[in-house]
Amino acid sequence: MSADGRILTAALGDAFGLSLGTGDRKVNAGDNGLVRSLAYGDGVDPINPADPIHVRCDVVTDGKIDASDGDLVLSLAQEGLDGTGIACP
């Protein structure tokens, strides 16, 4: 729950939709591409906690975006992780 009382439903690794302002609650090729580009570019170490894309891309929650995040998002995308069926409370 956010400070203003809103509840956020998000799928682990759903970062690309957020960057477009849509937040589609699915983990797919777009998310995989974004996380892997950050992870395998220069990496992000440490993440900026004020940047929601950094926070969403740090799927292993170790404070950085690196190969472990890229590998996990690839795995989740291949599984077709989909949070659209989660009812908003």
N, CA, C and O atoms as CSV, one atom per row, in Angstrom:
chain,resi,resn,atom,element,x,y,z
A,1,MET,N,N,0.844,-1.169,0.000
A,1,MET,CA,C,0.000,0.000,0.000
A,1,MET,C,C,0.896,1.242,0.000
A,1,MET,O,O,1.902,1.304,0.708
A,2,SER,N,N,0.517,2.197,-0.787
A,2,SER,CA,C,1.302,3.421,-0.868
A,2,SER,C,C,0.898,4.380,0.255
A,2,SER,O,O,-0.068,4.140,0.978
A,3,ALA,N,N,1.653,5.459,0.382
A,3,ALA,CA,C,1.401,6.427,1.443
A,3,ALA,C,C,0.036,7.097,1.305
A,3,ALA,O,O,-0.544,7.540,2.297
A,4,ASP,N,N,-0.473,7.171,0.085
A,4,ASP,CA,C,-1.770,7.819,-0.110
A,4,ASP,C,C,-2.935,6.834,-0.061
A,4,ASP,O,O,-4.065,7.193,-0.393
A,5,GLY,N,N,-2.663,5.580,0.355
A,5,GLY,CA,C,-3.731,4.610,0.540
A,5,GLY,C,C,-4.061,3.773,-0.677
A,5,GLY,O,O,-4.916,2.891,-0.599
A,6,ARG,N,N,-3.396,4.028,-1.820
A,6,ARG,CA,C,-3.642,3.209,-3.002
A,6,ARG,C,C,-2.923,1.884,-2.871
A,6,ARG,O,O,-1.877,1.805,-2.228
A,7,ILE,N,N,-3.470,0.847,-3.469
A,7,ILE,CA,C,-2.855,-0.476,-3.468
A,7,ILE,C,C,-2.326,-0.753,-4.862
A,7,ILE,O,O,-3.030,-0.555,-5.853
A,8,LEU,N,N,-1.092,-1.209,-4.936
A,8,LEU,CA,C,-0.438,-1.475,-6.208
A,8,LEU,C,C,-0.345,-2.976,-6.422
A,8,LEU,O,O,0.144,-3.704,-5.559
A,9,THR,N,N,-0.815,-3.437,-7.573
A,9,THR,CA,C,-0.673,-4.831,-7.955
A,9,THR,C,C,0.357,-4.875,-9.065
A,9,THR,O,O,0.183,-4.232,-10.100
A,10,ALA,N,N,1.427,-5.625,-8.860
A,10,ALA,CA,C,2.482,-5.690,-9.866
A,10,ALA,C,C,3.026,-7.100,-9.950
A,10,ALA,O,O,3.108,-7.807,-8.946
A,11,ALA,N,N,3.395,-7.503,-11.149
A,11,ALA,CA,C,4.037,-8.795,-11.355
A,11,ALA,C,C,5.546,-8.586,-11.243
A,11,ALA,O,O,6.088,-7.629,-11.795
A,12,LEU,N,N,6.218,-9.482,-10.529
A,12,LEU,CA,C,7.663,-9.410,-10.396
A,12,LEU,C,C,8.297,-9.390,-11.778
A,12,LEU,O,O,8.070,-10.298,-12.578
A,13,GLY,N,N,9.092,-8.361,-12.066
A,13,GLY,CA,C,9.758,-8.246,-13.356
A,13,GLY,C,C,9.017,-7.419,-14.382
A,13,GLY,O,O,9.526,-7.224,-15.485
A,14,ASP,N,N,7.824,-6.921,-14.059
A,14,ASP,CA,C,7.040,-6.106,-14.991
A,14,ASP,C,C,7.556,-4.672,-14.965
A,14,ASP,O,O,6.994,-3.812,-14.287
A,15,ALA,N,N,8.617,-4.428,-15.699
A,15,ALA,CA,C,9.267,-3.120,-15.668
A,15,ALA,C,C,8.983,-2.292,-16.916
A,15,ALA,O,O,8.881,-1.068,-16.834
A,16,PHE,N,N,8.856,-2.940,-18.065
A,16,PHE,CA,C,8.727,-2.219,-19.329
A,16,PHE,C,C,7.410,-1.455,-19.403
A,16,PHE,O,O,7.389,-0.306,-19.846
A,17,GLY,N,N,6.318,-2.071,-18.979
A,17,GLY,CA,C,5.033,-1.380,-18.998
A,17,GLY,C,C,5.071,-0.110,-18.175
A,17,GLY,O,O,4.468,0.896,-18.548
A,18,LEU,N,N,5.778,-0.156,-17.055
A,18,LEU,CA,C,5.912,1.017,-16.201
A,18,LEU,C,C,6.641,2.134,-16.947
A,18,LEU,O,O,6.277,3.303,-16.821
A,19,SER,N,N,7.668,1.781,-17.721
A,19,SER,CA,C,8.435,2.807,-18.436
A,19,SER,C,C,7.579,3.487,-19.498
A,19,SER,O,O,7.840,4.630,-19.873
A,20,LEU,N,N,6.546,2.776,-19.987
A,20,LEU,CA,C,5.639,3.361,-20.979
A,20,LEU,C,C,4.433,4.020,-20.327
A,20,LEU,O,O,3.625,4.662,-20.998
A,21,GLY,N,N,4.318,3.855,-19.011
A,21,GLY,CA,C,3.189,4.417,-18.296
A,21,GLY,C,C,1.963,3.516,-18.300
A,21,GLY,O,O,0.880,3.947,-17.905
A,22,THR,N,N,2.117,2.261,-18.746
A,22,THR,CA,C,0.960,1.380,-18.838
A,22,THR,C,C,0.887,0.376,-17.705
A,22,THR,O,O,-0.208,0.145,-17.191
A,23,GLY,N,N,1.991,-0.240,-17.282
A,23,GLY,CA,C,1.973,-1.240,-16.228
A,23,GLY,C,C,1.030,-2.374,-16.558
A,23,GLY,O,O,-0.010,-2.517,-15.915
A,24,ASP,N,N,1.370,-3.188,-17.550
A,24,ASP,CA,C,0.453,-4.206,-18.055
A,24,ASP,C,C,0.340,-5.451,-17.190
A,24,ASP,O,O,-0.458,-6.337,-17.497
A,25,ARG,N,N,1.121,-5.543,-16.113
A,25,ARG,CA,C,1.100,-6.658,-15.156
A,25,ARG,C,C,1.444,-7.997,-15.814
A,25,ARG,O,O,1.046,-9.052,-15.320
A,26,LYS,N,N,2.172,-7.955,-16.909
A,26,LYS,CA,C,2.656,-9.171,-17.559
A,26,LYS,C,C,4.168,-9.071,-17.677
A,26,LYS,O,O,4.711,-7.976,-17.827
A,27,VAL,N,N,4.849,-10.204,-17.610
A,27,VAL,CA,C,6.291,-10.230,-17.818
A,27,VAL,C,C,6.517,-10.901,-19.164
A,27,VAL,O,O,6.232,-12.086,-19.340
A,28,ASN,N,N,7.035,-10.120,-20.115
A,28,ASN,CA,C,7.191,-10.623,-21.470
A,28,ASN,C,C,8.473,-10.068,-22.093
A,28,ASN,O,O,9.361,-9.588,-21.388
A,29,ALA,N,N,8.553,-10.139,-23.411
A,29,ALA,CA,C,9.776,-9.750,-24.113
A,29,ALA,C,C,10.180,-8.303,-23.854
A,29,ALA,O,O,11.372,-8.005,-23.781
A,30,GLY,N,N,9.224,-7.407,-23.716
A,30,GLY,CA,C,9.562,-6.007,-23.449
A,30,GLY,C,C,10.264,-5.834,-22.120
A,30,GLY,O,O,11.247,-5.100,-22.021
A,31,ASP,N,N,9.762,-6.511,-21.097
A,31,ASP,CA,C,10.386,-6.446,-19.767
A,31,ASP,C,C,11.777,-7.073,-19.813
A,31,ASP,O,O,12.736,-6.531,-19.265
A,32,ASN,N,N,11.866,-8.214,-20.471
A,32,ASN,CA,C,13.143,-8.902,-20.605
A,32,ASN,C,C,14.167,-7.996,-21.278
A,32,ASN,O,O,15.311,-7.908,-20.832
A,33,GLY,N,N,13.762,-7.329,-22.342
A,33,GLY,CA,C,14.677,-6.442,-23.056
A,33,GLY,C,C,15.153,-5.282,-22.210
A,33,GLY,O,O,16.336,-4.942,-22.227
A,34,LEU,N,N,14.232,-4.662,-21.461
A,34,LEU,CA,C,14.607,-3.518,-20.627
A,34,LEU,C,C,15.568,-3.931,-19.519
A,34,LEU,O,O,16.608,-3.301,-19.330
A,35,VAL,N,N,15.221,-4.991,-18.785
A,35,VAL,CA,C,16.071,-5.416,-17.675
A,35,VAL,C,C,17.433,-5.865,-18.181
A,35,VAL,O,O,18.459,-5.507,-17.604
A,36,ARG,N,N,17.450,-6.637,-19.243
A,36,ARG,CA,C,18.729,-7.128,-19.764
A,36,ARG,C,C,19.578,-5.990,-20.330
A,36,ARG,O,O,20.804,-6.033,-20.232
A,37,SER,N,N,18.942,-4.970,-20.923
A,37,SER,CA,C,19.734,-3.850,-21.437
A,37,SER,C,C,20.386,-3.086,-20.298
A,37,SER,O,O,21.526,-2.639,-20.426
A,38,LEU,N,N,19.677,-2.928,-19.179
A,38,LEU,CA,C,20.281,-2.274,-18.017
A,38,LEU,C,C,21.333,-3.165,-17.369
A,38,LEU,O,O,22.384,-2.687,-16.942
A,39,ALA,N,N,21.046,-4.460,-17.298
A,39,ALA,CA,C,21.953,-5.394,-16.620
A,39,ALA,C,C,23.237,-5.613,-17.403
A,39,ALA,O,O,24.324,-5.642,-16.826
A,40,TYR,N,N,23.114,-5.764,-18.705
A,40,TYR,CA,C,24.287,-6.118,-19.502
A,40,TYR,C,C,24.926,-4.925,-20.187
A,40,TYR,O,O,25.948,-5.071,-20.856
A,41,GLY,N,N,24.331,-3.736,-20.027
A,41,GLY,CA,C,24.983,-2.526,-20.497
A,41,GLY,C,C,26.117,-2.233,-19.520
A,41,GLY,O,O,27.087,-2.985,-19.436
A,42,ASP,N,N,25.985,-1.151,-18.796
A,42,ASP,CA,C,26.962,-0.835,-17.757
A,42,ASP,C,C,26.527,-1.362,-16.395
A,42,ASP,O,O,27.265,-1.250,-15.416
A,43,GLY,N,N,25.321,-1.940,-16.334
A,43,GLY,CA,C,24.778,-2.346,-15.042
A,43,GLY,C,C,24.357,-1.112,-14.265
A,43,GLY,O,O,24.716,0.007,-14.634
A,44,VAL,N,N,23.617,-1.300,-13.217
A,44,VAL,CA,C,23.197,-0.193,-12.351
A,44,VAL,C,C,23.528,-0.615,-10.926
A,44,VAL,O,O,22.881,-1.496,-10.360
A,45,ASP,N,N,24.539,0.023,-10.357
A,45,ASP,CA,C,24.987,-0.352,-9.017
A,45,ASP,C,C,25.475,0.894,-8.293
A,45,ASP,O,O,26.538,1.412,-8.637
A,46,PRO,N,N,24.754,1.388,-7.324
A,46,PRO,CA,C,23.484,0.907,-6.788
A,46,PRO,C,C,22.316,1.471,-7.571
A,46,PRO,O,O,22.473,2.412,-8.349
A,47,ILE,N,N,21.128,0.883,-7.361
A,47,ILE,CA,C,19.929,1.440,-7.977
A,47,ILE,C,C,19.565,2.739,-7.274
A,47,ILE,O,O,19.991,2.993,-6.146
A,48,ASN,N,N,18.782,3.546,-7.948
A,48,ASN,CA,C,18.228,4.757,-7.343
A,48,ASN,C,C,16.836,4.385,-6.819
A,48,ASN,O,O,15.932,4.158,-7.624
A,49,PRO,N,N,16.634,4.315,-5.502
A,49,PRO,CA,C,15.334,3.893,-4.974
A,49,PRO,C,C,14.189,4.840,-5.320
A,49,PRO,O,O,13.022,4.475,-5.170
A,50,ALA,N,N,14.501,6.036,-5.775
A,50,ALA,CA,C,13.460,6.975,-6.190
A,50,ALA,C,C,13.040,6.749,-7.643
A,50,ALA,O,O,12.070,7.348,-8.106
A,51,ASP,N,N,13.755,5.897,-8.357
A,51,ASP,CA,C,13.450,5.604,-9.756
A,51,ASP,C,C,12.642,4.318,-9.813
A,51,ASP,O,O,13.195,3.244,-9.581
A,52,PRO,N,N,11.333,4.394,-10.119
A,52,PRO,CA,C,10.511,3.190,-10.105
A,52,PRO,C,C,10.966,2.127,-11.102
A,52,PRO,O,O,10.750,0.938,-10.872
A,53,ILE,N,N,11.583,2.532,-12.191
A,53,ILE,CA,C,12.081,1.543,-13.158
A,53,ILE,C,C,13.252,0.777,-12.559
A,53,ILE,O,O,13.337,-0.440,-12.720
A,54,HIS,N,N,14.152,1.465,-11.874
A,54,HIS,CA,C,15.246,0.773,-11.189
A,54,HIS,C,C,14.700,-0.226,-10.174
A,54,HIS,O,O,15.150,-1.370,-10.111
A,55,VAL,N,N,13.728,0.218,-9.382
A,55,VAL,CA,C,13.162,-0.658,-8.347
A,55,VAL,C,C,12.512,-1.876,-8.983
A,55,VAL,O,O,12.706,-2.992,-8.500
A,56,ARG,N,N,11.751,-1.695,-10.047
A,56,ARG,CA,C,11.085,-2.815,-10.711
A,56,ARG,C,C,12.078,-3.744,-11.402
A,56,ARG,O,O,11.844,-4.950,-11.481
A,57,CYS,N,N,13.185,-3.196,-11.902
A,57,CYS,CA,C,14.168,-4.035,-12.604
A,57,CYS,C,C,15.064,-4.812,-11.646
A,57,CYS,O,O,15.680,-5.801,-12.045
A,58,ASP,N,N,15.146,-4.383,-10.399
A,58,ASP,CA,C,15.954,-5.090,-9.394
A,58,ASP,C,C,15.115,-6.228,-8.812
A,58,ASP,O,O,14.706,-6.177,-7.653
A,59,VAL,N,N,14.864,-7.251,-9.626
A,59,VAL,CA,C,13.944,-8.323,-9.228
A,59,VAL,C,C,14.517,-9.240,-8.152
A,59,VAL,O,O,13.749,-9.895,-7.447
A,60,VAL,N,N,15.827,-9.307,-8.003
A,60,VAL,CA,C,16.400,-10.127,-6.924
A,60,VAL,C,C,16.623,-9.307,-5.657
A,60,VAL,O,O,17.128,-9.824,-4.661
A,61,THR,N,N,16.253,-8.051,-5.693
A,61,THR,CA,C,16.276,-7.105,-4.558
A,61,THR,C,C,17.606,-7.068,-3.817
A,61,THR,O,O,17.655,-7.150,-2.590
A,62,ASP,N,N,18.688,-6.940,-4.595
A,62,ASP,CA,C,20.007,-6.816,-3.975
A,62,ASP,C,C,20.589,-5.415,-4.126
A,62,ASP,O,O,21.761,-5.191,-3.823
A,63,GLY,N,N,19.768,-4.465,-4.596
A,63,GLY,CA,C,20.216,-3.081,-4.685
A,63,GLY,C,C,20.964,-2.738,-5.950
A,63,GLY,O,O,21.514,-1.643,-6.066
A,64,LYS,N,N,20.998,-3.661,-6.908
A,64,LYS,CA,C,21.673,-3.386,-8.181
A,64,LYS,C,C,20.953,-4.143,-9.292
A,64,LYS,O,O,20.189,-5.073,-9.031
A,65,ILE,N,N,21.204,-3.736,-10.524
A,65,ILE,CA,C,20.639,-4.426,-11.682
A,65,ILE,C,C,21.812,-5.053,-12.424
A,65,ILE,O,O,22.663,-4.353,-12.972
A,66,ASP,N,N,21.845,-6.379,-12.432
A,66,ASP,CA,C,22.949,-7.085,-13.062
A,66,ASP,C,C,22.448,-8.375,-13.705
A,66,ASP,O,O,21.245,-8.558,-13.896
A,67,ALA,N,N,23.375,-9.261,-14.035
A,67,ALA,CA,C,23.040,-10.497,-14.755
A,67,ALA,C,C,22.022,-11.359,-14.016
A,67,ALA,O,O,21.210,-12.026,-14.657
A,68,SER,N,N,22.044,-11.363,-12.698
A,68,SER,CA,C,21.085,-12.188,-11.958
A,68,SER,C,C,19.658,-11.688,-12.185
A,68,SER,O,O,18.730,-12.494,-12.257
A,69,ASP,N,N,19.470,-10.382,-12.298
A,69,ASP,CA,C,18.151,-9.834,-12.606
A,69,ASP,C,C,17.753,-10.185,-14.034
A,69,ASP,O,O,16.622,-10.597,-14.291
A,70,GLY,N,N,18.692,-10.020,-14.955
A,70,GLY,CA,C,18.415,-10.341,-16.357
A,70,GLY,C,C,18.039,-11.793,-16.539
A,70,GLY,O,O,17.111,-12.102,-17.287
A,71,ASP,N,N,18.734,-12.685,-15.874
A,71,ASP,CA,C,18.453,-14.115,-16.000
A,71,ASP,C,C,17.095,-14.470,-15.410
A,71,ASP,O,O,16.366,-15.282,-15.981
A,72,LEU,N,N,16.745,-13.868,-14.269
A,72,LEU,CA,C,15.467,-14.166,-13.638
A,72,LEU,C,C,14.307,-13.652,-14.486
A,72,LEU,O,O,13.307,-14.354,-14.642
A,73,VAL,N,N,14.415,-12.451,-15.034
A,73,VAL,CA,C,13.334,-11.908,-15.856
A,73,VAL,C,C,13.188,-12.723,-17.135
A,73,VAL,O,O,12.067,-12.934,-17.599
A,74,LEU,N,N,14.290,-13.184,-17.713
A,74,LEU,CA,C,14.199,-14.050,-18.887
A,74,LEU,C,C,13.405,-15.304,-18.546
A,74,LEU,O,O,12.540,-15.723,-19.316
A,75,SER,N,N,13.692,-15.898,-17.406
A,75,SER,CA,C,12.988,-17.102,-16.965
A,75,SER,C,C,11.497,-16.818,-16.746
A,75,SER,O,O,10.647,-17.601,-17.170
A,76,LEU,N,N,11.184,-15.707,-16.090
A,76,LEU,CA,C,9.781,-15.350,-15.834
A,76,LEU,C,C,9.041,-15.063,-17.138
A,76,LEU,O,O,7.875,-15.429,-17.285
A,77,ALA,N,N,9.714,-14.409,-18.083
A,77,ALA,CA,C,9.090,-14.110,-19.377
A,77,ALA,C,C,8.815,-15.397,-20.145
A,77,ALA,O,O,7.775,-15.526,-20.791
A,78,GLN,N,N,9.737,-16.344,-20.079
A,78,GLN,CA,C,9.536,-17.617,-20.764
A,78,GLN,C,C,8.374,-18.404,-20.148
A,78,GLN,O,O,7.694,-19.156,-20.845
A,79,GLU,N,N,8.152,-18.232,-18.852
A,79,GLU,CA,C,7.019,-18.881,-18.178
A,79,GLU,C,C,5.700,-18.167,-18.470
A,79,GLU,O,O,4.624,-18.727,-18.261
A,80,GLY,N,N,5.791,-16.930,-18.953
A,80,GLY,CA,C,4.589,-16.155,-19.237
A,80,GLY,C,C,3.897,-15.648,-17.989
A,80,GLY,O,O,2.669,-15.687,-17.902
A,81,LEU,N,N,4.681,-15.162,-17.004
A,81,LEU,CA,C,4.116,-14.640,-15.764
A,81,LEU,C,C,3.111,-13.538,-16.085
A,81,LEU,O,O,3.425,-12.582,-16.794
A,82,ASP,N,N,1.909,-13.686,-15.560
A,82,ASP,CA,C,0.821,-12.777,-15.894
A,82,ASP,C,C,0.034,-12.454,-14.628
A,82,ASP,O,O,-0.563,-13.344,-14.021
A,83,GLY,N,N,0.030,-11.193,-14.231
A,83,GLY,CA,C,-0.694,-10.784,-13.037
A,83,GLY,C,C,-2.020,-10.108,-13.349
A,83,GLY,O,O,-2.645,-9.537,-12.455
A,84,THR,N,N,-2.465,-10.161,-14.609
A,84,THR,CA,C,-3.711,-9.461,-14.962
A,84,THR,C,C,-4.938,-10.100,-14.325
A,84,THR,O,O,-5.973,-9.446,-14.193
A,85,GLY,N,N,-4.841,-11.359,-13.930
A,85,GLY,CA,C,-5.974,-12.017,-13.299
A,85,GLY,C,C,-6.074,-11.770,-11.805
A,85,GLY,O,O,-7.012,-12.241,-11.163
A,86,ILE,N,N,-5.122,-11.038,-11.241
A,86,ILE,CA,C,-5.157,-10.733,-9.812
A,86,ILE,C,C,-6.167,-9.615,-9.572
A,86,ILE,O,O,-6.029,-8.512,-10.101
A,87,ALA,N,N,-7.164,-9.910,-8.781
A,87,ALA,CA,C,-8.187,-8.904,-8.502
A,87,ALA,C,C,-7.619,-7.789,-7.635
A,87,ALA,O,O,-6.921,-8.048,-6.655
A,88,CYS,N,N,-7.921,-6.562,-7.999
A,88,CYS,CA,C,-7.500,-5.434,-7.168
A,88,CYS,C,C,-8.419,-5.363,-5.959
A,88,CYS,O,O,-9.642,-5.385,-6.104
A,89,PRO,N,N,-7.842,-5.279,-4.772
A,89,PRO,CA,C,-8.673,-5.264,-3.547
A,89,PRO,C,C,-9.497,-4.001,-3.424
A,89,PRO,O,O,-10.240,-3.841,-2.456
